Amino acid sequence: MLYKSLVYKFKEIIKENGTIFTEEDQLACYSYDAYAEIPVLPDIVVKPSNYEQIEKIIKLCNDANIPLITRGAGTNLSGGTVPKTGGCVLLTTGFNKILEINENDLYAVVQSGVVTANLAKAVESKGLFYPPDPGSMNISTIGGNVAENAGGLRGLKYGVTKDYVMGINFFCPEGNYVKSGGKTVKLVTGFNLQGLMVSSEGMLGVMTDITLKLIPKPKTSRSMLVLFKDMITACEMVSAIIAAKIVPATLEFLDNFTINTVEEASKIGLPTDAGALLLIEVDGYEGQVEEEFSKILEISQKMGGELKVANSLEERNKIWEARRKALSSLARLKPTLILEDATVPRSRIPEMMRRIQAITKKYDLTIGTFGHAGDGNLHPTILTDRRNKTEMERVEKAIDEIFEAALELEGTLSGEHGVGTAKAKYLEKEVGKGTIIYMKKLKNGTDPKNILNPHKMGL
């Protein structure tokens, strides 16, 4: 617990239009995120109303050796926004202004607390496009997206958050204001500090303003659903599409268990006897879209798939509702949901799916798998109850083997969720000891007191 004198100092800092929480029931709301682990209460939660207050909060935490955890919407899936030893949680959700949308130079400047979907809607109203679309985009904030390098359904064609970051302004752990990057397409003055902030998981600075690249909105699009009798053939079609030099805007998949779970929850007309389904959208100019659609239809027929195309906006929305509701539908089945995001090269997806299916049987677990087939980002989702110690032991062994399989297939532990606390113990297996040493030197050099989001990534 913080001394009363320190609590008083926090209250003095944010007394003008800020908010502070110190009661246990209030603190409990910020003791967990979307990753399933035992909650840890912060000592205090502060919601500043201006950047001067942020600066003073950081300096106070640094001077008093108080851990500082920056938090947006708390949708993080790897324990990245959860305090591990108490401390101060700093909420950025109040900084939710879109400061500029520049149609001539194709960029937007936003505060870190802007909700991703709100930015997407604002730029689309001007005929522009911000492609990153994490599954939590209706809740998650841009600052959190940058900190975790969030991906989404359109990652195959358009890339992820890092591909759109042009500049970031942030406070360093000692409270100094840092400006990096800017509004020009070319900018090579100084270190690429905005690149360093991407995937930093709140460990190197507190972001304020973020400059993001925009692109013209695609002229048209076409969505379709392809049904298969088994998961492996569906995965093989993914490779066939890419080999045909087609890069869909979105190329997603659901296994049979997930299909049935979504249909039971939403009643949207999914065929529950399908072994797997692919959800595909191509976009661009009309001629290009029609050509790519024809090629995909030809591929699906050769591989024994049944293709259904959306002929109206209502049908399109139903197709994507199936994917958007996968996680929430699975979450209804058991008290604890563990969503992983092991990622492999596209050509290794069939083998990775075989491994996941074998692991599911070996440990007698309930696992639904869906994800971004186009970029190899799989979401094996384990449904369990963390109160069942015997089953949780099997879950831990299964997760170990899933990650081992991903690395053996030249993949990664995480395609978009980050490391946080969830994958810290596995990190060295992927990146090597030298990388961990270098990361620790960076962290220690910029944050010698280890104030910002300590105990994440094993640092």
N, C-alpha and C positions, 0 to 999 in steps of 0.2 A: 504493500500500500504506500502511496505517496504521502509525504509529510504535508500537514495542513498548509504550511507556508508555501509549498510548491503548488498546491491546488489553488491557493489564493493568487499566485503569480500567473497561472493559466487564465484564471477568471479576469484578471486585470488586462491581459492581452486582448481577449476577445469580448470585452464588455460592450462594445459597440456593434450590434447586429450579429454577433457570433453566438454559437450555442455550445454548451458544455454538458457532458453527462458524467455523473459520478456514482449514481445509485446502482446497486448490483443488478436489478432487473433491466436497467438501461444498458449496462455494460455487456450483458449476456447477448444482446443482439449483434454485437461486434466481436464475438468470441469464436466465430466459425465462418467458413465460406462454403462453396459448393463441393469441397472435398470432404470425404467422410473420415474425420479423425476426432479425437477427444477435444472438446472446446477448452480454450484457455482465456480467462477474462483479462481484458486490459485493465489498467489502473484508472485510466481516464480516457474519455473520447471528446475530441474538440472538433467543431465545425466552423472554421474561420470564414469571414465574409469578404476579406480583401487580401492582397498579396503581402502587405506590410505585416499583417497578423501571422501569415505563414512564416515569414522571415523571423519574427520574434519567437514563434513556437519552436522552430528548428534550433535557434540559438539557445533557448532555454533548455531544451532536451540535451543538446550537446554539452552545455556547461554543467548540467546536473547528472550527466550519464544516464539519461532516461531513454530506453528503446523507443523509436518512433516508426510506426507502421502506417504508411499511406494507404488509404482505402477509397475506392470508388464505389461501385455498386455491389461488390463482394461476390461476383459470379465466378471467381477464380476456381479452377478445378484441380489445383495441385497444392493447396494449403499456403498459397503465397501471400494472402492478406490476413493471416491469423497470427496474433501475438503468441510467442512461445514462452516468454517470461514476464508477462505483464507489460507495463509501459503505456505509451500514449498512442492512440489511434487517431490519425488526422484524416478527416473526411473531406473529399474534394468535390462532392456532388453539388455543392452550392455554386461552383464555378462552371456554369452551364450555358455560357453565351457563345453563339457563333459570331465572331468578331468581324469577319469579312469573307465574302465569296466573290472572287475576282474572275469574271467571265472572259476577260481578255487574256490574262496570263495563266488561267487554269490552275488556281489554287484556292484553298480556304484556310483561314486562321481561326482556330477554335480554342476555347478553354478546355482544360483537361477533363472537366466533369460533364461535357456534352455527351448525351446519349447517342450511340452510333446510328441508330435508326433515324433519329431526328436530323442528324447531319445528312444522311442519305436522302431523306425526303426533301430537305431544303435545297440541295444541289440539283436534284432531279426536276424540281419545279422550274429550274433555269436551263433545262436541257443538258445538264452535266451529270457526271456519274462518279460516285465514290464506291469502288467495287468491294473492299473487304466487308464480309457479312458473317461474322461469328454467329453461332446458333443463339447466343444470348443478346443479339444486337438491339432488341427492343428494351433491354435493361442496361446492358454493359456500357461503360463510358470509354471515350477515346483514350484517356490517360491509361486506363487499365489495358486497353487493346495494345497500346504501344509497349507498356511494361512487360506484357506477355507475348508480344508479337503475334497477336491473334490472327487466325486464318479464317476459314469459312467455306461455304459451298462453292464460291467462285474462284478458289485459289488456283485451280488447274490452269485457267486461261489468264487470269488477271493478277495472280500473285497474292501476297499477304500484306499485313500492315506495314512492314518494313519497306515495301516497294513504293509506298506513298508518302513517307515521312521526308519532308524537305528541310524542316527546322524545328528545334525545340528550345524553349526557354525554361530554365529550371533553377531551383535553389540547391546548392551543394550542401553536404552535411554540416558545414560550419556556418551556413546562412548566407553565403555570398550568392549573388544573382549571376547566372551563367547564360549567355546567348550563343547558340550554335546553329549554323545553317541559315536559311533565309528564303526569299521568294523568287530567286532566279533559278533557272534550270541548271546552270553551271555555277558552282561555288566551291572553291578549294582553299579558302583561307582558314588556316588553323587545323587542329585535329578534327576528325569527324565525330564530334561529341554527340551529335544527335543519333548517329548510328550506334554509339556505345550505350545510349539510354534505351534503345530498343532491346527487348528481352532482358533488361536489367532487373526486372521484378521488384522495383522499388528500393533497390539496395545502393544506388549511386546518386540519387537526387529526387527532389519533389518537383514534378512537372507543373508548369502553369499554362503557357501558351504553346500550341502545336500548329505548325504549318504543314498542310497536306496537299499533295498533288491531286488534281481532278482530271478526268478525261471526258471526251464527248460521250453522251449517252448512245448506246447501240440503237440503230434505226428500227430493228425488229428482232423477234426471237421466236423460237418454236420449242415447245416442251413435249416430251414423250416418256412413256414408261415401257420397259421391256421385261417380260416375264420369262423365267427359266425354271427348269425342273430341279436344277441343283446349283449350289453356290459356286462351285469351281468353274463351271461353264460360263457363268455370269462374269466371273473375274477374268476369264480368258477373253471375253468380248471386249473388256476394257483395253487390254493390250492390242487387240485387233483394230479398235477405233483409232488409237494413237498411231499404230503402224500405217494406217491409211492416210496419215497426215491431216487428221481432223483433231482440232483442239476445242472441245465443247466448253461453253461457259461454265457448265456444271455437269458433273458425272458422279452420281451418288449411288449407294447400294444399301439394301436391307436384306438380312437373312430371313429364313422362314419364321423363326421364333419372333423376331421383331415385327415382321409383317402381321402376324396374328395378334400380337400385343397391341399394336397401333389400331388395327381394325376393331378389336374388342372395345377399346377405349373411345374411338372416334366415329365408328360406323361410316366410313367414307367410301366403302365399296372396294376395298383391296381384295384380291383373290387369295384366300387363305391357304389354298393348296399349292401355291407357287413355292418352289424351293428357294428362290431368291428373285429380287427385282432390281433393275437399274433405273434410275431417274436421270434423264438426260435433257439438257437444254443447250441449243446452239443459238448464237446471236450474231448480229452484224448487218450487212446490207442484204436486201431481200434475195438477190440472186445467189449469194454465198450461202445463206441459210437454207434455201431450197436444195442446193447442191449437196450440202453436208447432210441434210435430212435424208436425201435419197441414198447416199452412201451408207449411212447408219442402218437404214431399212434393209438394204442389201446384205450387210454384214449380219444383222440379226436373223435374217431368213436362213443364211448359210449355217449359222450356229444353232439353229433350232429354237430361237427366241420368238416370243409373240409380242409384237410391237403395237402399242396403243398410243395414238397421238392426241394431244389436247387441241380441240377445235374451237375452244372459246376461253375467255378469261376465267370463267367459273371452273372449267375442267382443268386449266393450268393450275389454279389455286388448290384444287383438290390433290393434284399430283405432288405439289410441294408441301402441302399440309402433312402428307404421309411422312416426309423426311423431317420436317420441323417438329413433329410431335413424337418422334422416336424416343427421345430421352425421357420426356415427361410421362409417356405411356409406360415405359419400362419401370420408371420410378414408383409406379403404383403397386407393383407386385410384392415387394419386400421392403422391410424397414431401412435397409442400407443398400445404397447403390454406389458402385465403384466404377467410374468411367475412365478407361485408359485411352491412350492415343498413340500407340506404337505405330511407326510409319516405316514403310519399306519401299524400295524402287518399284514402280508399277509392274514390271515384269515378274516380280517376286510375290505379288499378291496371292495368286493361287496357292503357292507353297505356304505362305503365312496363314492363309485360311485353313489349310490342312492341319497345320501345327495347332492353331487355336481350337479346332474341333477335337483333336486328340487330347489336348490339355483339359478341355471341358469334360470329356469322358473319364480321363485318368483320375481327376479329383472330384468327380461326381458333383459338379457345380451347375448352376443355372447361368448361362452366359448368352446374351443377345449381342450380335455384332452388326454394326452398320457403319457408315462413314463415307469418306471422300475417296471413292475408288480411283478417280482420275489422277490424284496425286499420291496415292498409296497410303493415305492417312486413315488407318482403321481404328474403330472405336469398340473394342471388345468390352462389353458392359456387364460386370459381375453383380448379380442380385443376391444379397445375403442378409444376415442380421449380425451386426458386430457383437451382440450379446452372446451369441453362440460361439464360444471359444474354440471348440473343436473344428467347426466349419471355417472360422476365420484363419486357423492354422493352414487349412487346405487352400484357402483364398490366397494367402501370402505366398505359398509355394507355387500356385498357379501363376501369379503375377510375375514372380521370379522367372519362370519358364517362358512366359510371353515375351518379356524383355530380352531374355537370352536368345530367343528365336529371332526377334527383330534385329538384334545386333549381328547374329550369325548370317542373316540374309542381307547384310550391308545397309541396314536401316538405322533408325534412331529411336531413343526412348520416348521422345515427345515431338510430335509434328506441330502442335499449336497450343498445348496447355501449359507448358513450362515445367520447371523442375520443383521449385518451392521446397516443401518438406517431403512431399510424396515420393519423389524420385532422387532425392539427394544421395542416398546410399548407393545408387546405381551409376551415378554420373561419371565417376572415374573409369568405369568399365568402357564407357563410350569414348571419352575424350582423352584419357590418359593422365598420368600423374603430372607431367610437365604442364599441361593445360590448367589443372587445378592449382598448381603452385603460382602460375602466372595470374590467374583470376584472383587468388588471395592477395597477391601483391597489389593488383589494381584496387581491390576493395580496401586494403589497409592504407594504401597511399591516399585515397580520396576520402576515406572515412576511418581515421586512425582509432577512434573510440568505438567503432562498430555500432553506431547509433541507428542507422537506417536499416530497418527490416532484418535484424540479426537472425542467425541460425537458419537461413534459407540457403539452398544449394549446397549445404554442408560447409559453408564458409563462415 
